[in-house]
Amino acid sequence: MVFIKNLLYILGFFLFLMCCSCEKPAGEGGLGSITGKVFVREYNSNGIFKNEYFAPDEKVYIIYGENQIYDDETSTHFDGTYRFNYLHKGDYTIFVYSECDTCSAPDIAIQEKVTILGRGNETSVPLIVITK
């Protein structure tokens, strides 16, 4: 009986070590956050500048680590700000679609790569400027 009790303690200890030593990949479940702003430069159909402003209700996407497709999305607030919360430390790609008259596709992704360095860190993305 004592042998089984000691064996259970040893197994429990190893399980505890395995859980504590695991590196969590980039993604949801952490205490970090990513914030930023999206800015729009608006042109008319002749390519002449019309207006510029911080983008309200613009879709912003996030890719966790080396994933190939986006993992989550949010929309900007009235002042162009956005925020992704509850992220583990790691590498992330933030992107927003911008119109492109000279590209083969009608829209291109404007990307920014960022890293959350530690638990609970808030990381700011440089201003993303898109064209409409």
N, C-alpha and C positions, 0 to 999 in steps of 0.2 A: 504494500500500500504506500509506503514511504517512497519507494522507487517511482511509482506512477505519479505521485504528487511532485517529486523533484523533476521528473521528465516534463510535466505540464508547465512548471515554472520556466524551465529552459526553453521549451518551445514558444511560450509566451514572450520571453525576452527576445528571442530571435525574430519573431513576428514584429515586435515593437521596433527593433533596429531596422528591419527592412522597410517599414512604413516611414520612419523618420529620415532614412537616407535616400529616399526616392526623389529625384529631380522632377519637378512638375513641368510639363511642356507649356509653351505659350498657349494661352487660351483663357477661358472663363474659370472662375472659382477662386481667384486671388483677391488681393486688396488694392491692386494698382489701378490706375486709370489713365486714359489718353484723352486730351482735349485739343481743340483747335478751332479755326475759323475758315469759312469759305467766302471768297470775294469774287464778284462777277464783273466782267467788262463786257458791255453790251454794244453790238455793232448793228447797223442796218444792213439790208440786202446788198448794198453797194460797198460794204466794208468800211463805212465811215462810222467813227466812234459816236455813240449816242449817250451812254450813261454808264456809271459804275456804282456799285453798292455791295454791302454785305448780303449774301444770299440767304433769303428766308426759305424754309421748307425744301432744301436741296438734299437729295439722298447722298449719304456718306457710307462707304463700305470699309470693312476691316478684314484682313487676312491674318490668321494666326500662324506664326512660324513660316515654314516652307510650303504650306498648303497651296494648291493650284487654283482653287476657287474661293470666293469670299465666304467667310464664316458668319458674319453678322452685318447688320446695317442699322443706321439711324437716320434721322432727318435733322437738319439744322434748325435752330430756333429763329425767331424774327430778326435777331441781330447777327446771324451767320455762324453762331457758335454751335459746337457739337461736343459730345462726350461719350466715351465708352468706359463703363465701370466694371469692377470685379474681375480684373485681369491678373494672371500670374506674370512674374518677371519673364522676359523673353523678347523676341523680335516680332514686330508687327509691320504690316503694310496698310496704309490708309490710302483710299483713292476715291475720286469723284470724277464723273464723266463731264467732259467739256465738248462743245461743238467744234468741228474742224472742217472747214470748207476745202482745204487743200489735201486732206487725207483720203485714203481709199474707203474708209468707213465714215459715217456721218458724225460719230462721236469717238473721242479718244479718252483714255483713262489718265488723269493727272495723279501721280503716285508720290507718296512720301513714306520712307522707311524710318521707323522709330524703334527704340529699345526701352523697355521698362527694366531698370537696373536692379531694383530691390522691392521687397515686400512693402506695399503701401505707398509706393512712389506715384506721383502724378507727373506724366510726361506730356510736354506740349509739342504739337506738330507745327512746323513753319506754316505760314499763311498759304493756303491753296487758292490759286487764282484760275478761274475758268472763264471761257468765252461763250457768249450767247448771241 
